[in-house]
Amino acid sequence: MRPKSQVFWVYMDIDADNQMAVIGLYTTVLQIQTESMKHGLTPHVILN
């Protein structure tokens, strides 16, 4: 269950075994990097 302070569209699910992440709208690069490094992964972010 999410804390009440967490907005529902800032969502991230990291699958460390398959080295991929599913993210929601308005998730920042810093959030992706911080959470992926907790799993020993380094993200490669491609911005358009």
N, C-alpha and C positions, 0 to 999 in steps of 0.2 A: 504494500500500500504506500502511495506517495505521500510525502508530507504536504500539508495544506498550502505551504508557501511555494511549492513547485507548480509552475504553470503547466497545464496539460499538453500544450503543443511543443514544449521543450522536452523531447523524448529521445532516449538513446538506449539501444540494446546492443551490447558488444558480444560477439561470438568469437572468443579467442581461439578456439580449435580450428575454425575455418578462416580466421583472420579477416573478419568483416564486421561492419557495424551498420545497423539500421537506425537512422536518425529522423527526428521530426523537424517541423518548421521552426525557424528561429534558434536552432542550436548553433552555438558559435564554434569557431575553429579551436579556440582555447578549451572549451568544454570537451570537445572530441579528443584533443591531444592529452588533456589531463586524465580522462577516464581510460583511454587506450594505454597510457603509460603505466597505469595501475596493473594492467594485464601483461606488461612486458612487450607491448607493441608500439610501433611508431607510425603515425598516420601519414599518408600521402594525400594531400588535399589539392583538388583541381578546381579552380574557380573560373567561372565564365564571365 
